[in-house]
Amino acid sequence: MSDIKPAVDPAFQPPKDWLAVQQVEQIKANKEGIEEIVKKNPRGLLMACLLAYVRKRALLLASRPLAGGKSAIADKLELELSALKNVLVDLTKKDVSRDPDYAQHLSQVWHQLLESANLVEFLERKKTDVLAQLKTLIETFNHYPSKQEHSLGYYMTEFAGKEWLPFPFMEQLHLLYEDHLAHKNESQLSLWISSIDLILANLMKK
């Protein structure tokens, strides 16, 4: 077994403008989409207004508290974080680095989490402990392992929906498994799982 130490610096802090670029691009895309409808069909203005209204209502519903006091998006985020934790736990128990079904599932869970993270960032409009912890968690995936051309976060993002399994992706999953065998509770997988547990505990307080 290789002696691999966690590659993420505990003092690492995510950039302040973590989701700003993605949000600006989404706003531009929405605006351009509406303008295109109006250009092609003047009556499309009514449709554009309707689409804008539906979007606004969807965001309001997502942020509205449920019976237990949590919003629908917070409930969804809790489910997705739990799903990511379960997938990581699977890798601590067995070397599934060559299993395309595992990699596909991991990528799908990752994509769903990123979508919810973007929505939480938009709805919160202010810094919260949960949002800060979520940003840090995602950024650690985007910086693991160090000194490689592409990170684990990159491969999880790019692999979703693909039928091929890149060798560097398989190797990174294998390194995580070997790291856990060697370091157990101090492994990178254990650190991620602990971080997820902390975020889930804070979500439950809401």
CYANA upper distance limits for C-alpha pairs under 8 A (distance plus 0.5 A):
  1 MET  CA    178 GLU  CA      6.67
  1 MET  CA    181 LEU  CA      8.39
  1 MET  CA    182 ALA  CA      7.67
  2 SER  CA    178 GLU  CA      7.07
  2 SER  CA    179 ASP  CA      7.77
  2 SER  CA    182 ALA  CA      8.16
  3 ASP  CA    179 ASP  CA      7.29
  3 ASP  CA    182 ALA  CA      7.01
  4 ILE  CA    175 LEU  CA      8.03
  4 ILE  CA    178 GLU  CA      8.01
  4 ILE  CA    179 ASP  CA      5.66
  4 ILE  CA    182 ALA  CA      8.01
  5 LYS  CA    179 ASP  CA      7.21
  5 LYS  CA    183 HIS  CA      8.23
  5 LYS  CA    187 SER  CA      7.45
  5 LYS  CA    188 GLN  CA      8.11
  6 PRO  CA    179 ASP  CA      8.20
  6 PRO  CA    186 GLU  CA      8.26
  6 PRO  CA    187 SER  CA      6.47
  6 PRO  CA    188 GLN  CA      5.36
  7 ALA  CA    143 HIS  CA      8.44
  7 ALA  CA    144 TYR  CA      6.49
  7 ALA  CA    145 PRO  CA      6.05
  7 ALA  CA    146 SER  CA      6.32
  7 ALA  CA    188 GLN  CA      7.90
  8 VAL  CA     12 PHE  CA      7.84
  8 VAL  CA    140 THR  CA      6.66
  8 VAL  CA    143 HIS  CA      7.42
  8 VAL  CA    144 TYR  CA      6.99
  8 VAL  CA    145 PRO  CA      8.12
  8 VAL  CA    146 SER  CA      8.10
  8 VAL  CA    188 GLN  CA      8.32
 12 PHE  CA    136 THR  CA      8.32
 13 GLN  CA    136 THR  CA      6.95
 14 PRO  CA     18 TRP  CA      7.30
 14 PRO  CA    135 LYS  CA      7.00
 14 PRO  CA    136 THR  CA      6.07
 14 PRO  CA    139 GLU  CA      6.70
 17 ASP  CA     21 VAL  CA      7.98
 18 TRP  CA    135 LYS  CA      7.89
 19 LEU  CA     23 GLN  CA      6.72
 19 LEU  CA    118 ASN  CA      7.39
 19 LEU  CA    121 GLU  CA      8.03
 20 ALA  CA     24 VAL  CA      6.69
 21 VAL  CA     25 GLU  CA      6.72
 22 GLN  CA     26 GLN  CA      6.68
 23 GLN  CA     27 ILE  CA      6.69
 23 GLN  CA    118 ASN  CA      8.15
 23 GLN  CA    122 PHE  CA      8.42
 24 VAL  CA     28 LYS  CA      6.65
 25 GLU  CA     29 ALA  CA      6.59
 26 GLN  CA     30 ASN  CA      6.68
 27 ILE  CA     31 LYS  CA      6.64
 28 LYS  CA     32 GLU  CA      6.49
 29 ALA  CA     33 GLY  CA      6.48
 30 ASN  CA     34 ILE  CA      6.84
 31 LYS  CA     35 GLU  CA      6.74
 32 GLU  CA     36 GLU  CA      6.58
 33 GLY  CA     37 ILE  CA      6.97
 34 ILE  CA     38 VAL  CA      7.01
 34 ILE  CA     45 LEU  CA      8.41
 34 ILE  CA     48 ALA  CA      6.00
 35 GLU  CA     39 LYS  CA      6.77
 36 GLU  CA     40 LYS  CA      6.76
 37 ILE  CA     41 ASN  CA      6.65
 37 ILE  CA     42 PRO  CA      8.37
 37 ILE  CA     44 GLY  CA      5.89
 37 ILE  CA     45 LEU  CA      7.59
 37 ILE  CA     48 ALA  CA      7.42
 38 VAL  CA     42 PRO  CA      5.63
 38 VAL  CA     43 ARG  CA      7.58
 38 VAL  CA     44 GLY  CA      5.45
 38 VAL  CA     45 LEU  CA      5.73
 38 VAL  CA     48 ALA  CA      7.97
 40 LYS  CA     44 GLY  CA      8.03
 41 ASN  CA     45 LEU  CA      8.21
 43 ARG  CA     47 MET  CA      7.83
 44 GLY  CA     48 ALA  CA      6.51
 45 LEU  CA     49 CYS  CA      6.70
 46 LEU  CA     50 LEU  CA      6.72
 47 MET  CA     51 LEU  CA      6.63
 48 ALA  CA     52 ALA  CA      6.70
 49 CYS  CA     53 TYR  CA      6.66
 50 LEU  CA     54 VAL  CA      6.68
 51 LEU  CA     55 ARG  CA      6.65
 52 ALA  CA     56 LYS  CA      6.73
 53 TYR  CA     57 ARG  CA      6.67
 54 VAL  CA     58 ALA  CA      6.63
 55 ARG  CA     59 LEU  CA      6.89
 56 LYS  CA     60 LEU  CA      6.79
 57 ARG  CA     61 LEU  CA      6.63
 58 ALA  CA     62 ALA  CA      6.64
 59 LEU  CA     63 SER  CA      6.80
 59 LEU  CA    123 LEU  CA      8.09
 60 LEU  CA     64 ARG  CA      6.60
 61 LEU  CA     72 ALA  CA      7.91
 62 ALA  CA     71 SER  CA      6.90
 62 ALA  CA     72 ALA  CA      5.52
 62 ALA  CA     73 ILE  CA      5.78
 63 SER  CA     71 SER  CA      5.62
 63 SER  CA     72 ALA  CA      6.76
 63 SER  CA     73 ILE  CA      6.81
 63 SER  CA    123 LEU  CA      7.32
 64 ARG  CA     70 LYS  CA      8.42
 64 ARG  CA     71 SER  CA      5.61
 64 ARG  CA     72 ALA  CA      7.19
 65 PRO  CA     69 GLY  CA      5.63
 65 PRO  CA     70 LYS  CA      5.38
 65 PRO  CA     71 SER  CA      4.47
 65 PRO  CA     72 ALA  CA      7.23
 66 LEU  CA     70 LYS  CA      5.81
 66 LEU  CA     71 SER  CA      5.89
 66 LEU  CA     72 ALA  CA      6.94
 69 GLY  CA    206 LYS  CA      7.57
 70 LYS  CA     74 ALA  CA      6.62
 70 LYS  CA     75 ASP  CA      7.07
 70 LYS  CA    206 LYS  CA      6.71
 71 SER  CA     75 ASP  CA      6.82
 72 ALA  CA     76 LYS  CA      6.68
 73 ILE  CA     77 LEU  CA      6.48
 73 ILE  CA    116 SER  CA      7.51
 73 ILE  CA    119 LEU  CA      8.23
 73 ILE  CA    120 VAL  CA      7.60
 74 ALA  CA     78 GLU  CA      6.67
 74 ALA  CA    120 VAL  CA      8.35
 74 ALA  CA    203 LEU  CA      7.61
 75 ASP  CA     79 LEU  CA      6.97
 76 LYS  CA     80 GLU  CA      6.81
 76 LYS  CA    116 SER  CA      7.98
 77 LEU  CA     81 LEU  CA      6.59
 77 LEU  CA    113 LEU  CA      7.35
 77 LEU  CA    116 SER  CA      6.59
 77 LEU  CA    117 ALA  CA      8.15
 78 GLU  CA     82 SER  CA      6.68
 78 GLU  CA    200 LEU  CA      6.77
 78 GLU  CA    203 LEU  CA      7.57
 79 LEU  CA     83 ALA  CA      6.69
 80 GLU  CA     84 LEU  CA      6.71
 80 GLU  CA    109 VAL  CA      7.19
 80 GLU  CA    112 GLN  CA      7.37
 80 GLU  CA    113 LEU  CA      6.25
 81 LEU  CA     85 LYS  CA      6.67
 81 LEU  CA    113 LEU  CA      7.45
 81 LEU  CA    196 ILE  CA      7.00
 81 LEU  CA    200 LEU  CA      7.88
 82 SER  CA     86 ASN  CA      6.72
 82 SER  CA    196 ILE  CA      8.18
 82 SER  CA    200 LEU  CA      8.38
 83 ALA  CA     87 VAL  CA      6.84
 83 ALA  CA    109 VAL  CA      7.22
 84 LEU  CA     88 LEU  CA      6.78
 84 LEU  CA    106 LEU  CA      7.71
 84 LEU  CA    109 VAL  CA      6.59
 84 LEU  CA    110 TRP  CA      7.54
 85 LYS  CA     89 VAL  CA      6.61
 85 LYS  CA    193 ILE  CA      6.25
 85 LYS  CA    196 ILE  CA      7.20
 86 ASN  CA     90 ASP  CA      6.78
 87 VAL  CA     91 LEU  CA      7.25
 87 VAL  CA    106 LEU  CA      6.91
 88 LEU  CA     92 THR  CA      7.16
 88 LEU  CA    189 LEU  CA      7.08
 88 LEU  CA    193 ILE  CA      7.69
 89 VAL  CA     93 LYS  CA      7.18
 89 VAL  CA    189 LEU  CA      8.28
 89 VAL  CA    193 ILE  CA      8.10
 90 ASP  CA     94 LYS  CA      6.90
 91 LEU  CA     95 ASP  CA      6.52
 91 LEU  CA     96 VAL  CA      6.81
 91 LEU  CA     97 SER  CA      8.48
 91 LEU  CA    173 LEU  CA      8.45
 91 LEU  CA    176 LEU  CA      8.38
 91 LEU  CA    177 TYR  CA      6.63
 92 THR  CA    177 TYR  CA      6.44
 92 THR  CA    180 HIS  CA      6.82
 92 THR  CA    181 LEU  CA      8.25
 92 THR  CA    189 LEU  CA      7.64
 94 LYS  CA    177 TYR  CA      7.98
 95 ASP  CA    174 HIS  CA      7.05
 95 ASP  CA    177 TYR  CA      6.52
 96 VAL  CA    102 TYR  CA      7.20
 96 VAL  CA    173 LEU  CA      8.26
 96 VAL  CA    174 HIS  CA      8.18
 97 SER  CA    102 TYR  CA      8.23
 97 SER  CA    103 ALA  CA      7.94
 97 SER  CA    170 MET  CA      5.51
 97 SER  CA    171 GLU  CA      7.60
 97 SER  CA    172 GLN  CA      8.49
 97 SER  CA    173 LEU  CA      5.55
 97 SER  CA    174 HIS  CA      5.70
 98 ARG  CA    170 MET  CA      6.44
 99 ASP  CA    103 ALA  CA      7.01
100 PRO  CA    104 GLN  CA      6.50
100 PRO  CA    164 TRP  CA      8.40
100 PRO  CA    165 LEU  CA      6.90
101 ASP  CA    105 HIS  CA      6.62
102 TYR  CA    106 LEU  CA      6.59
103 ALA  CA    107 SER  CA      6.63
103 ALA  CA    156 MET  CA      8.24
103 ALA  CA    159 PHE  CA      8.41
103 ALA  CA    165 LEU  CA      8.26
104 GLN  CA    108 GLN  CA      6.70
104 GLN  CA    159 PHE  CA      7.48
104 GLN  CA    160 ALA  CA      6.47
104 GLN  CA    161 GLY  CA      7.64
104 GLN  CA    162 LYS  CA      8.39
105 HIS  CA    109 VAL  CA      6.69
106 LEU  CA    110 TRP  CA      6.63
106 LEU  CA    156 MET  CA      7.48
107 SER  CA    111 HIS  CA      6.68
107 SER  CA    156 MET  CA      5.03
107 SER  CA    157 THR  CA      6.73
107 SER  CA    159 PHE  CA      6.86
107 SER  CA    160 ALA  CA      5.53
108 GLN  CA    112 GLN  CA      6.82
108 GLN  CA    160 ALA  CA      6.25
108 GLN  CA    161 GLY  CA      8.42
109 VAL  CA    113 LEU  CA      6.75
110 TRP  CA    114 LEU  CA      6.77
110 TRP  CA    156 MET  CA      7.18
110 TRP  CA    157 THR  CA      7.66
111 HIS  CA    115 GLU  CA      6.79
111 HIS  CA    156 MET  CA      8.39
111 HIS  CA    157 THR  CA      7.01
111 HIS  CA    160 ALA  CA      8.11
112 GLN  CA    116 SER  CA      6.86
113 LEU  CA    117 ALA  CA      6.56
114 LEU  CA    118 ASN  CA      6.75
115 GLU  CA    119 LEU  CA      6.91
116 SER  CA    120 VAL  CA      6.55
117 ALA  CA    121 GLU  CA      6.62
117 ALA  CA    131 LEU  CA      8.40
117 ALA  CA    134 LEU  CA      7.95
118 ASN  CA    122 PHE  CA      6.80
119 LEU  CA    123 LEU  CA      6.60
120 VAL  CA    124 GLU  CA      6.31
120 VAL  CA    131 LEU  CA      8.01
121 GLU  CA    125 ARG  CA      6.86
121 GLU  CA    126 LYS  CA      8.46
121 GLU  CA    131 LEU  CA      7.61
124 GLU  CA    128 THR  CA      8.46
127 LYS  CA    131 LEU  CA      7.05
127 LYS  CA    132 ALA  CA      7.32
128 THR  CA    132 ALA  CA      6.64
129 ASP  CA    133 GLN  CA      6.58
129 ASP  CA    202 ASN  CA      8.31
130 VAL  CA    134 LEU  CA      6.50
130 VAL  CA    199 ILE  CA      6.42
130 VAL  CA    202 ASN  CA      6.96
130 VAL  CA    203 LEU  CA      7.42
131 LEU  CA    135 LYS  CA      6.62
132 ALA  CA    136 THR  CA      6.81
133 GLN  CA    137 LEU  CA      6.64
133 GLN  CA    195 SER  CA      8.30
133 GLN  CA    199 ILE  CA      7.05
134 LEU  CA    138 ILE  CA      6.76
134 LEU  CA    199 ILE  CA      7.62
135 LYS  CA    139 GLU  CA      6.60
136 THR  CA    140 THR  CA      6.67
137 LEU  CA    141 PHE  CA      7.27
137 LEU  CA    192 TRP  CA      7.70
137 LEU  CA    195 SER  CA      7.46
137 LEU  CA    196 ILE  CA      8.29
138 ILE  CA    142 ASN  CA      6.95
138 ILE  CA    153 GLY  CA      8.26
139 GLU  CA    143 HIS  CA      6.77
140 THR  CA    144 TYR  CA      6.72
141 PHE  CA    151 SER  CA      7.61
141 PHE  CA    152 LEU  CA      6.41
141 PHE  CA    153 GLY  CA      5.41
142 ASN  CA    151 SER  CA      5.94
142 ASN  CA    152 LEU  CA      6.72
142 ASN  CA    153 GLY  CA      4.92
142 ASN  CA    154 TYR  CA      6.99
143 HIS  CA    151 SER  CA      6.27
143 HIS  CA    152 LEU  CA      8.02
143 HIS  CA    153 GLY  CA      8.00
144 TYR  CA    151 SER  CA      5.83
144 TYR  CA    152 LEU  CA      6.30
144 TYR  CA    153 GLY  CA      8.01
145 PRO  CA    151 SER  CA      6.53
145 PRO  CA    152 LEU  CA      7.47
145 PRO  CA    172 GLN  CA      7.95
146 SER  CA    151 SER  CA      8.20
150 HIS  CA    154 TYR  CA      6.55
150 HIS  CA    155 TYR  CA      7.75
151 SER  CA    155 TYR  CA      7.10
152 LEU  CA    156 MET  CA      6.65
152 LEU  CA    169 PHE  CA      7.25
152 LEU  CA    172 GLN  CA      7.29
153 GLY  CA    157 THR  CA      6.63
154 TYR  CA    158 GLU  CA      6.61
155 TYR  CA    159 PHE  CA      6.14
155 TYR  CA    169 PHE  CA      6.54
156 MET  CA    160 ALA  CA      7.09
158 GLU  CA    162 LYS  CA      8.45
159 PHE  CA    164 TRP  CA      8.14
159 PHE  CA    165 LEU  CA      7.77
165 LEU  CA    169 PHE  CA      7.53
165 LEU  CA    170 MET  CA      7.62
166 PRO  CA    170 MET  CA      7.04
167 PHE  CA    171 GLU  CA      6.60
168 PRO  CA    172 GLN  CA      6.62
169 PHE  CA    173 LEU  CA      6.89
170 MET  CA    174 HIS  CA      6.69
171 GLU  CA    175 LEU  CA      6.62
172 GLN  CA    176 LEU  CA      6.80
173 LEU  CA    177 TYR  CA      6.92
174 HIS  CA    178 GLU  CA      6.71
175 LEU  CA    179 ASP  CA      6.38
176 LEU  CA    180 HIS  CA      6.70
176 LEU  CA    187 SER  CA      8.36
176 LEU  CA    188 GLN  CA      7.35
176 LEU  CA    189 LEU  CA      7.12
177 TYR  CA    181 LEU  CA      6.88
178 GLU  CA    182 ALA  CA      6.81
179 ASP  CA    183 HIS  CA      6.47
179 ASP  CA    184 LYS  CA      8.17
179 ASP  CA    187 SER  CA      6.29
179 ASP  CA    188 GLN  CA      7.70
180 HIS  CA    184 LYS  CA      5.26
180 HIS  CA    185 ASN  CA      8.08
180 HIS  CA    186 GLU  CA      8.23
180 HIS  CA    187 SER  CA      5.38
180 HIS  CA    188 GLN  CA      7.62
180 HIS  CA    189 LEU  CA      7.10
180 HIS  CA    190 SER  CA      7.99
182 ALA  CA    187 SER  CA      8.18
183 HIS  CA    187 SER  CA      5.48
184 LYS  CA    190 SER  CA      7.52
185 ASN  CA    190 SER  CA      5.89
185 ASN  CA    191 LEU  CA      8.01
186 GLU  CA    190 SER  CA      6.68
186 GLU  CA    191 LEU  CA      7.14
187 SER  CA    191 LEU  CA      6.81
188 GLN  CA    192 TRP  CA      6.73
189 LEU  CA    193 ILE  CA      6.68
190 SER  CA    194 SER  CA      6.57
191 LEU  CA    195 SER  CA      6.66
192 TRP  CA    196 ILE  CA      6.73
193 ILE  CA    197 ASP  CA      6.75
194 SER  CA    198 LEU  CA      6.80
195 SER  CA    199 ILE  CA      6.89
196 ILE  CA    200 LEU  CA      6.62
197 ASP  CA    201 ALA  CA      6.64
198 LEU  CA    202 ASN  CA      6.88
199 ILE  CA    203 LEU  CA      6.68
200 LEU  CA    204 MET  CA      6.74
201 ALA  CA    205 LYS  CA      7.11
202 ASN  CA    206 LYS  CA      7.47
